[in-house]
Amino acid sequence: MAVKEKNIALSDIRNIGIMAHIDAGKTTTTERVLFYTGVSYKMGEVHEGTAVMDWMDQEQERGITITSAATTCYWKDHRVNIIDTPGHVDFTIEVERSLRVLDGAIAVFCAVAGVQPQSETVWRQADRYHVPRIAFVNKMDRVGADLDNVVSMMRERLGANAVAIQEPIGSEDKFVGIVDVIDRVAYYYDNDMLGAQYRIEKEIPSHLIDRVEKARERLVEAISEFDEDLMRSYLDGGDIDAATIRKVLRKGVLSSSIFPVLCGSAFKNKGIQLLLDGVIDYLPAPDDLPPVKGVHPRTGKEVFRRPEDKELGAYVFKIMSDPYVGELNYIRVYSGEIQNGQLVYNATVDQQERIGRLLRMHANKREDVDIIRAGNIGAVVGLKYGATGSTLCDKAHQIVFEPMVFPEPVISIAIEPKTKADEEKLGYSLQKLSKEDPSFKVSTNAETAQTIISGMGELHLEVLVERLRREFKVEANVGKPQVSYRESVLRPIRHEYKQVKQTGGRGQYAHVVLNLEPLPRGGGLQFEEKIKGGVIPQEYFNSVKKGVEAAATSGRYGFPVVDMKVTLVDGSAHEVDSSDIAFRIAASACFREAMERSDSSILEPVMAVEIIVPEEYLGDVLADLRSRRGDVEGMSDGRGARVKMVRAQVPLSEMFGYSTDLRSCSQGRGTYTMQFAFYREIPEQIKTKMFPYY
């Protein structure tokens, strides 16, 4: 029986995500939010494997978030839809698609480590989608916790206009409460009450009075540029009241011009209620944001949707297979509303769809609802053509929202079923997983007939293979990880090819001359025609382009060809024997022969690696990096006594098994993170070793 959905005003809705580097405390923070808002009666712990939001077996076993989980809670008469995202770089697609549909975000930072590599990645992703943020500095109870250091790191590393609106009372194991800089009041937490109760005192500890006043002055100075009246009052030396500060600070946050910083300890149950207040006070409601832009699928004209519009506009941002209800399509409704049984139009694939069931999600639990209104996030069952990035609308008022951009996989492994029964299930299961996760690709090697799966890292593929075994009951053998190399040419080359075939009746004739020339890294594959005098009719240009694109999937060494411009410069056609297929075949053959004769290069993915290691092991770590063809970019002091942070660029092919080697040379005390940086040409001696027969 579907629950009758409450009609909540748009201004009382918050759609937020929680994002951070791995192990900064996102999921623990979310668990406390659910406890204090009454969704959970018991606090789940990541280290015990009882976190509500980490519901997958593997998440509980590994103590990490793998898939983004959505839930809904209520705070001070506001509905807060929350998505908890993974911190590990291998699952960055989950952050990407969550930010695409969120209105605001909480960026969680560790009070000891500050801004870490994945913190930078998710911050840049949020910048790209113009998502307003507040920051929560977690783990203030840890040895080495330093709020000021995190704020300065945010300014230096992220270029963020970060300003603290709270000050901690005590530090490390003596962290007992928080001072609100705006209200000038102190909050003391009772450890025996799990943080559910706290006392508020007007008296700020005497040793903090000067610090709080300076912090308040910095805050007022930072926000004065957003309001002329406040600026005049500030310049006149008047005391600005708390309500005015909050109102102007909210204006700055909504424009992503300023980022308030709050602090606390999620694990020790301190600061979460004030964080929820911050979400309500500063992060946007759906009607605070500009209209969502799309295009009309038939005319290509820009179309906009506002939350108050009656016409339906909804976006599918995630697909998930559920063993009980089938395929779930997570949606964000930007305008109008969706009801059970309603007929909607999937504008992305030009198909009508009927809504089977509507659900509100609580991690892996769900609740049937009768309607999902504008400004809300929910899930739909029953879509035949739903895919990540689909737009649902009314057929009479069509729109297609901007698609997502997915990162290219950097690592591949061969996979084969163990038994005949597994063979039948493997293809279906891989298809399901690739539909759920657009950063996971499945292909077949034409030469070896092997099934190849590609992803964002070793952990990503390891998790997916384990999901095959547990969820789909498919046992499979996997090969050694293979790097996704690319190819390009070093110098321009011109080549021609004639396709002439006469077998009686109509023959095949196509003659093309192609120029291949290198482009700067990241240039992709570009096609251009410069035919003069109409020697090749215009209707065959597209066939030549398709032929080139088909051949470019596998170059001289068998890798996809990138960073190259292909120009059709000359050729000829026959009035009777020329055809689309003849020109496609000729273009493919011309391209392949040109690649065989060219001075081509192999490009390898290079990873940005950040290693944190005690100083006494630094020499061994640097020597190991050099042996892996790594370039050390710089070093800095890490947080804590005699700890160094090393930043390096290392080819992915040299990073397999690095976690084990790093543990060995640092007696288990070194940690590292890595993420894809760019492609670069491999050294000649490595190329000769890889391909001695070329």
C-alpha positions in Angstrom: 0.0 0.0 0.0 1.5 3.3 -1.1 1.9 6.0 1.6 0.2 9.3 0.9 3.1 11.7 0.3 3.1 14.9 2.3 3.0 18.1 0.3 6.0 20.0 1.6 6.8 23.5 0.4 9.7 23.8 -2.0 11.4 26.2 0.4 11.4 23.5 3.1 13.2 20.9 1.0 17.0 20.3 1.0 18.7 17.9 -1.4 22.2 17.4 -0.1 25.2 15.0 -0.6 27.9 14.2 1.8 31.3 14.0 0.1 34.9 13.6 1.2 38.2 11.8 0.9 38.1 8.1 2.0 38.0 7.7 5.8 37.2 11.3 6.6 33.9 10.2 8.3 31.1 10.7 5.7 29.2 7.6 6.5 29.6 8.0 10.3 28.3 11.6 10.0 25.3 10.4 8.0 24.6 7.7 10.6 24.5 10.4 13.3 22.2 12.5 11.2 19.8 9.6 10.8 19.9 9.0 14.6 19.2 12.6 15.7 16.5 13.0 13.1 14.7 9.9 14.3 15.1 7.7 11.2 17.3 5.2 13.1 16.8 4.2 16.7 20.3 2.9 17.0 23.6 4.4 15.7 25.4 2.2 13.1 29.1 2.1 13.1 31.3 1.7 10.0 34.0 -0.3 11.8 31.4 -2.7 13.2 29.8 -3.2 9.8 26.4 -1.9 11.1 26.1 1.4 9.2 22.6 1.8 7.7 24.0 3.6 4.6 26.8 1.0 4.0 24.2 -1.8 3.4 26.1 -3.9 0.9 28.0 -6.9 2.4 31.2 -5.8 0.8 30.8 -2.3 2.3 30.4 -3.7 5.7 33.3 -6.1 5.4 35.7 -3.6 3.9 34.6 -0.6 6.0 34.3 1.7 2.9 31.4 3.1 0.9 31.1 1.6 -2.6 27.7 2.8 -3.9 25.9 6.1 -3.1 22.9 5.5 -0.9 19.9 7.8 -0.6 17.7 8.4 2.4 15.2 11.0 3.6 14.9 12.6 7.1 13.2 15.6 8.7 14.8 18.4 10.8 12.9 21.4 12.1 9.9 20.9 9.7 12.2 20.6 6.7 12.6 17.5 4.5 16.3 16.6 4.0 17.0 14.2 1.1 20.6 12.9 1.7 23.0 11.0 -0.6 26.1 9.5 1.1 28.8 9.1 -1.6 31.9 7.0 -1.7 35.3 8.5 -0.9 37.5 6.0 -2.8 38.7 7.3 -6.2 37.7 4.0 -7.9 34.0 4.9 -7.3 34.2 8.5 -8.4 31.3 8.0 -10.8 29.0 7.7 -7.8 30.0 11.1 -6.6 29.7 12.5 -10.2 26.1 11.4 -10.7 25.0 12.4 -7.2 26.4 15.9 -7.6 24.5 16.1 -10.9 21.2 16.1 -9.1 21.9 17.6 -5.7 21.2 21.2 -4.7 23.9 21.5 -2.0 26.6 19.4 -0.3 28.5 18.9 3.0 32.2 18.5 2.4 33.7 16.5 5.3 37.3 17.0 6.1 39.5 15.1 8.6 40.7 17.6 11.3 44.1 16.0 11.3 44.8 15.3 7.6 42.9 18.3 6.2 42.5 18.5 2.4 43.5 15.1 1.0 43.7 14.1 -2.7 40.2 12.8 -3.1 38.9 15.9 -1.2 40.3 17.9 -4.1 38.7 15.7 -6.7 35.2 15.9 -5.2 35.6 19.6 -4.6 36.4 20.1 -8.3 33.5 18.0 -9.3 31.2 20.1 -7.1 32.7 23.2 -8.7 31.9 21.8 -12.2 28.2 21.4 -11.2 28.1 24.7 -9.3 26.9 23.0 -6.1 26.9 25.3 -3.0 28.7 23.7 0.0 29.3 23.9 3.7 32.3 22.2 5.2 32.3 20.0 8.3 35.7 19.4 9.9 35.3 16.0 11.6 37.5 14.1 14.1 38.2 17.1 16.3 38.8 14.6 19.1 41.8 13.1 17.4 45.4 13.8 18.3 46.8 16.6 16.0 43.3 18.0 15.2 43.7 21.6 14.0 40.7 23.6 12.7 42.7 26.6 11.6 45.1 24.4 9.6 42.1 22.8 7.7 40.6 26.2 6.9 44.0 27.5 5.5 44.4 24.2 3.5 41.0 24.8 2.0 42.0 28.3 1.0 45.4 27.2 -0.4 44.7 23.8 -2.1 41.0 24.4 -3.1 41.1 28.1 -3.7 38.0 28.2 -1.6 36.8 31.3 0.3 36.5 29.3 3.5 35.5 30.9 6.8 35.0 29.3 10.2 31.6 30.0 11.9 32.4 27.8 14.9 35.3 27.4 17.3 36.1 24.2 19.3 36.1 24.1 23.1 39.1 22.1 24.0 41.0 19.8 21.6 41.9 16.2 21.1 40.7 14.1 24.0 39.6 17.3 25.8 37.2 18.3 23.0 34.0 18.9 24.9 31.9 21.4 22.9 31.6 24.1 20.3 31.2 27.9 20.3 28.8 29.4 17.7 30.7 32.4 16.4 27.6 34.1 15.0 25.4 33.8 18.1 28.3 33.9 20.6 27.0 31.0 22.6 28.7 27.8 23.8 27.4 24.2 23.3 28.5 21.5 25.7 27.8 17.9 24.9 27.0 15.2 27.5 28.9 12.0 26.6 26.4 9.9 28.6 23.4 11.0 26.3 25.1 10.0 23.0 25.1 13.7 22.1 21.3 13.8 21.8 21.2 16.4 24.6 23.5 19.3 25.1 23.5 22.5 27.2 23.7 26.0 25.8 25.6 28.6 27.8 25.8 32.3 27.0 29.1 32.5 28.8 31.9 31.6 26.4 35.0 30.2 28.1 37.2 33.2 29.0 40.3 31.9 27.1 38.2 31.8 23.9 36.5 35.2 24.0 39.2 37.0 22.0 39.5 34.1 19.5 35.7 34.1 18.9 35.5 37.9 18.4 38.4 37.8 15.9 36.6 34.9 14.1 33.3 36.8 14.0 35.1 39.9 12.7 36.7 37.8 9.9 33.3 36.4 9.0 31.6 39.7 8.9 34.4 41.2 6.8 34.2 38.2 4.4 30.4 38.5 3.9 30.2 42.3 3.7 30.8 42.2 0.0 27.5 40.4 -0.5 25.3 43.2 1.1 25.8 47.0 1.0 23.9 47.7 4.2 26.0 45.2 6.1 29.1 46.7 4.7 28.1 50.2 5.8 27.3 48.9 9.3 30.7 47.1 9.4 32.7 50.1 8.3 30.8 52.3 10.8 32.0 49.9 13.6 28.5 48.8 14.5 27.7 45.3 16.0 25.9 43.2 13.4 23.1 41.0 14.7 23.1 37.2 14.2 20.0 37.1 11.9 21.6 39.6 9.5 24.8 37.6 9.4 23.0 34.4 8.6 20.9 36.0 5.9 23.9 37.5 4.1 26.0 34.4 4.6 23.3 32.3 3.0 23.3 34.7 0.0 27.1 34.1 -0.3 26.8 30.3 0.0 24.0 30.1 -2.6 26.3 31.9 -5.1 29.2 29.5 -4.2 31.3 32.6 -3.3 31.9 31.6 0.4 32.0 28.3 2.3 31.2 28.3 6.0 33.2 25.8 8.1 31.7 23.9 11.0 33.4 21.5 13.3 32.7 18.4 15.5 33.3 14.8 16.0 30.7 12.5 14.4 32.1 9.4 16.2 31.9 11.1 19.6 28.4 12.5 18.8 29.4 16.2 18.9 28.3 19.0 16.5 25.8 17.0 14.3 22.7 19.0 15.3 24.5 22.3 14.6 25.5 20.8 11.2 21.9 20.0 10.5 21.0 23.6 11.4 23.7 24.8 9.0 22.1 22.7 6.2 18.7 24.4 6.8 20.2 27.9 7.3 22.7 28.0 4.4 22.2 25.3 1.7 19.7 26.0 -1.0 16.1 24.8 -1.4 15.1 23.8 -5.0 13.4 27.2 -5.6 16.6 29.0 -4.6 18.5 27.8 -7.7 18.3 28.9 -11.3 16.1 27.0 -13.7 17.4 23.7 -15.0 18.5 24.0 -18.7 17.8 21.4 -21.4 17.0 21.2 -25.1 14.0 20.3 -27.1 14.9 16.9 -28.7 13.3 17.8 -32.0 14.1 21.5 -32.5 17.4 21.7 -30.5 16.2 24.9 -28.9 17.0 25.6 -25.2 14.2 24.8 -22.8 14.1 25.6 -19.1 12.3 24.0 -16.1 11.5 25.7 -12.8 10.3 23.8 -9.8 7.0 25.6 -9.9 6.3 24.6 -13.5 3.4 22.2 -14.0 5.2 20.4 -17.0 7.0 17.2 -15.9 10.8 17.2 -16.0 12.7 14.4 -14.2 16.2 13.0 -14.6 17.3 9.4 -14.1 20.7 9.6 -12.3 21.3 6.0 -11.1 20.2 2.5 -12.0 20.2 -0.3 -9.5 19.2 -4.0 -9.7 17.1 -5.0 -6.7 16.5 -8.8 -6.1 12.9 -8.1 -5.0 11.5 -5.4 -7.3 13.7 -5.6 -10.3 15.4 -2.6 -11.8 15.2 0.6 -9.8 15.6 4.0 -11.6 16.7 6.7 -9.1 15.2 10.0 -10.3 15.3 13.7 -9.4 12.1 15.5 -10.2 12.9 19.1 -11.3 9.3 20.2 -12.3 5.8 18.9 -12.2 5.1 15.5 -10.5 5.1 11.8 -11.2 2.2 9.5 -10.0 1.8 5.8 -9.8 0.6 4.3 -13.1 1.3 7.6 -15.0 2.3 7.5 -18.7 5.5 9.5 -19.2 7.7 10.2 -22.2 11.4 9.1 -22.2 12.7 11.9 -24.4 16.3 10.5 -24.5 15.2 7.4 -26.5 11.8 8.7 -27.9 9.7 6.1 -26.0 6.5 6.2 -23.9 6.9 4.6 -20.5 4.4 3.6 -17.8 5.3 4.1 -14.1 4.9 0.9 -12.2 5.7 1.9 -8.6 7.2 4.9 -6.9 9.5 4.5 -3.9 11.2 6.6 -1.4 14.5 5.0 -0.5 16.2 4.5 2.9 19.5 3.0 1.8 18.5 -0.5 0.7 15.0 -0.3 2.3 12.2 1.3 0.5 8.7 2.8 1.1 6.0 2.9 -1.5 4.6 6.4 -2.1 1.8 7.6 -4.4 3.5 10.6 -5.9 6.9 12.3 -6.2 6.7 16.1 -6.5 9.1 18.7 -7.9 12.2 19.2 -5.8 12.3 15.6 -4.5 14.4 12.5 -5.1 12.9 9.0 -5.3 12.9 5.8 -7.3 10.8 4.4 -10.1 10.0 0.8 -10.9 8.7 -0.3 -14.3 10.8 1.7 -16.8 11.7 -0.4 -19.9 14.1 2.1 -21.5 15.5 3.9 -18.4 19.2 4.4 -18.3 21.6 6.7 -16.4 21.0 10.2 -17.9 17.4 9.5 -19.2 15.0 12.5 -19.1 11.3 11.8 -18.3 8.8 14.5 -19.4 5.3 15.0 -20.9 5.1 14.2 -24.6 3.4 17.5 -25.2 6.2 19.5 -23.5 9.4 17.7 -24.4 12.9 18.4 -22.9 16.2 16.5 -22.7 18.4 17.6 -19.8 22.2 17.9 -20.2 23.8 14.4 -20.1 26.5 13.4 -17.7 30.2 13.0 -18.6 31.6 9.7 -17.5 35.4 9.1 -16.9 37.1 6.6 -19.2 38.2 3.3 -17.6 42.0 3.0 -17.0 42.4 -0.7 -16.1 41.1 -4.0 -17.8 41.1 -7.7 -16.9 40.0 -10.8 -18.8 37.1 -12.7 -17.3 35.8 -16.2 -18.1 33.1 -18.4 -16.6 34.1 -21.4 -14.6 31.3 -23.7 -15.8 28.9 -23.9 -18.7 26.0 -22.8 -16.4 28.1 -19.7 -15.4 28.7 -19.0 -19.1 25.0 -18.5 -19.8 24.6 -16.2 -16.8 27.8 -14.2 -17.2 26.8 -12.1 -20.3 23.4 -11.1 -18.7 25.1 -10.3 -15.3 27.8 -8.1 -16.9 25.2 -6.3 -18.9 23.2 -5.5 -15.7 26.4 -4.3 -13.9 27.5 -2.1 -16.9 24.0 -0.5 -17.0 24.2 0.3 -13.3 27.8 1.7 -13.5 28.6 3.7 -16.6 32.4 3.7 -15.7 32.4 -0.1 -16.0 32.8 -1.3 -19.6 32.5 -4.8 -21.1 34.0 -5.7 -24.5 35.2 -8.7 -26.5 38.8 -9.0 -27.8 38.4 -9.8 -31.5 41.6 -11.7 -31.7 41.4 -13.8 -28.5 37.6 -13.9 -28.2 38.1 -13.1 -24.5 35.6 -11.1 -22.5 37.4 -8.0 -21.2 36.0 -5.9 -18.3 37.4 -2.4 -17.7 37.1 0.0 -14.7 38.6 2.8 -12.7 41.0 0.7 -10.6 41.9 -2.6 -9.1 39.5 -2.2 -6.2 36.6 -1.2 -8.6 37.0 -4.4 -10.6 37.6 -6.6 -7.5 34.3 -5.3 -6.1 32.4 -6.0 -9.3 33.8 -9.5 -9.7 32.7 -10.2 -6.1 29.3 -8.8 -6.9 29.0 -11.2 -9.8 29.6 -14.1 -7.3 27.4 -12.9 -4.5 24.4 -11.2 -6.3 24.3 -13.0 -9.6 25.7 -16.4 -8.4 28.3 -16.4 -11.2 31.7 -18.0 -10.6 34.4 -16.6 -12.8 38.2 -16.7 -13.3 39.9 -13.4 -13.9 43.2 -12.7 -15.6 45.9 -10.3 -14.6 44.9 -6.6 -14.8 45.8 -5.0 -18.1 46.4 -1.3 -18.6 44.2 0.5 -21.1 46.8 1.9 -23.5 46.1 4.3 -26.3 47.9 5.0 -29.7 48.7 8.0 -31.7 51.0 9.1 -34.5 54.3 11.0 -34.0 54.4 12.6 -37.4 51.9 13.4 -40.2 51.4 10.7 -42.8 49.5 10.6 -46.1 48.1 7.4 -47.5 45.7 6.3 -50.3 43.6 3.2 -50.9 41.4 2.0 -53.7 38.6 -0.5 -53.0 37.9 -2.1 -56.4 35.8 -5.3 -56.6 34.0 -6.7 -59.7 32.2 -10.0 -59.3 29.6 -9.6 -62.1 26.7 -7.1 -61.8 27.3 -4.0 -59.8 30.8 -3.8 -58.3 32.4 -1.8 -55.5 34.6 1.2 -56.2 36.0 3.7 -53.7 39.2 5.7 -53.7 40.3 7.8 -50.7 43.4 9.7 -49.7 43.8 10.4 -46.0 46.1 12.7 -44.1 46.8 11.5 -40.5 48.4 14.1 -38.1 49.0 14.2 -34.4 47.1 16.4 -32.0 48.0 17.7 -28.5 47.2 15.3 -25.7 43.5 15.2 -24.9 42.7 16.1 -28.5 40.7 12.9 -29.1 40.0 11.7 -32.7 38.9 14.4 -35.2 37.7 14.1 -38.8 37.7 16.7 -41.5 37.2 16.7 -45.2 39.0 19.0 -47.7 37.8 17.7 -51.0 38.1 20.0 -53.9 36.3 19.9 -57.2 33.7 17.3 -56.0 36.0 14.3 -56.8 34.1 12.5 -54.0 30.3 13.3 -53.7 29.3 14.8 -50.4 27.0 11.9 -49.5 30.0 9.7 -49.0 31.8 11.9 -46.5 29.9 10.4 -43.6 30.7 6.9 -44.8 34.4 7.8 -44.8 34.1 9.2 -41.3 32.4 6.0 -40.0 35.0 3.8 -41.6 37.8 5.8 -40.0 36.1 5.7 -36.6 35.6 1.9 -36.8 39.3 1.3 -37.7 40.4 3.7 -35.0 39.1 1.4 -32.2 42.2 -0.8 -32.8 45.4 0.8 -34.1 48.8 -0.7 -35.1 49.3 -2.2 -31.7 45.7 -3.1 -31.1 44.8 -0.1 -28.8 42.3 2.7 -29.5 43.7 5.6 -31.5 43.4 9.1 -29.9 44.9 12.6 -30.3 44.8 12.5 -34.0 43.2 14.5 -36.8 42.2 12.6 -40.0 41.6 14.6 -43.1 40.0 13.3 -46.3 42.0 15.3 -48.9 41.4 13.5 -52.2 40.0 10.4 -54.0 37.6 9.4 -56.7 34.2 7.8 -57.1 32.4 5.8 -59.8 28.9 6.7 -61.0 27.6 3.2 -60.8 29.9 1.1 -58.6 30.5 3.6 -55.7 28.4 3.1 -52.5 28.3 3.9 -48.8 29.7 0.5 -47.9 32.5 0.7 -50.5 33.7 4.1 -49.1 33.4 2.8 -45.5 35.6 -0.3 -46.3 38.1 1.9 -48.2 38.4 4.4 -45.4 38.9 1.6 -42.8 41.5 -0.1 -44.9 43.3 3.2 -45.7 43.5 4.1 -42.0 44.8 0.7 -41.0 47.5 0.6 -43.7 48.5 4.2 -42.8 48.8 3.2 -39.1 50.9 0.1 -40.1 53.3 2.3 -42.0 53.4 5.2 -39.6 55.8 6.1 -36.8 53.2 5.5 -34.1 53.4 5.9 -30.4 51.8 4.1 -27.5 50.3 6.3 -24.7 50.0 5.0 -21.2 47.8 6.3 -18.3 49.7 8.1 -15.6 48.4 8.4 -12.1 48.7 11.2 -9.6 49.9 9.5 -6.5 50.0 10.9 -2.9 51.9 8.9 -0.3 51.9 9.7 3.5 54.9 8.0 5.2 57.0 8.4 8.4 60.2 10.3 7.7 62.5 7.3 8.5 61.1 5.3 5.6 61.2 8.2 3.1 64.4 7.1 1.3 63.0 3.6 0.7 59.7 4.9 -0.7 61.5 7.4 -3.0 63.8 4.7 -4.3 60.8 2.4 -4.9 59.0 5.2 -6.8 62.1 5.7 -9.1 62.2 2.0 -9.8 58.5 2.4 -11.0 59.4 5.2 -13.5 57.8 7.7 -11.1 58.4 11.4 -11.2 58.4 13.0 -7.7 56.6 16.4 -8.0 57.2 17.6 -4.5 57.2 16.8 -0.8 55.7 18.5 2.3 55.3 17.9 6.0 52.3 15.8 6.8 50.2 16.3 9.9 51.8 14.6 12.9 55.4 14.1 14.1 58.0 13.5 11.4 55.5 12.5 8.7 56.1 13.3 5.0 53.7 13.7 2.2 55.1 12.8 -1.2 53.3 13.8 -4.5 54.4 11.8 -7.6 53.2 10.9 -11.1 53.6 7.2 -11.8 52.5 5.1 -14.8 49.5 2.9 -13.9 51.3 -0.2 -15.3 53.9 0.2 -12.5 51.4 0.6 -9.7 49.9 -3.0 -9.5 50.4 -4.4 -6.1 51.9 -1.2 -4.8 49.8 -1.3 -1.5 51.7 -4.5 -0.5 55.1 -3.1 -1.4 54.5 0.2 0.4 53.4 -1.7 3.5 56.6 -3.8 3.2 59.0 -0.8 3.0 57.3 1.3 5.7 56.5 -1.5 8.2 52.8 -1.1 7.5 52.8 2.7 8.4 52.6 4.2 4.9 49.3 5.0 3.1 48.7 6.2 -0.4 45.9 7.3 -2.8 46.0 7.7 -6.6 43.8 9.0 -9.3 44.1 9.2 -13.1 46.0 12.3 -14.3 46.8 12.1 -18.0 48.1 9.9 -20.9 51.7 10.2 -22.0 54.0 8.4 -24.5 55.8 5.4 -23.1 59.6 5.3 -23.4 61.0 3.6 -26.5 62.8 0.8 -24.5 59.5 -0.1 -22.9 57.7 -0.1 -26.2 60.4 -2.3 -27.8 60.1 -4.7 -24.8 56.3 -4.8 -25.1 56.3 -5.3 -28.9 59.6 -6.8 -30.0 58.1 -7.9 -33.3 57.3 -4.4 -34.5 
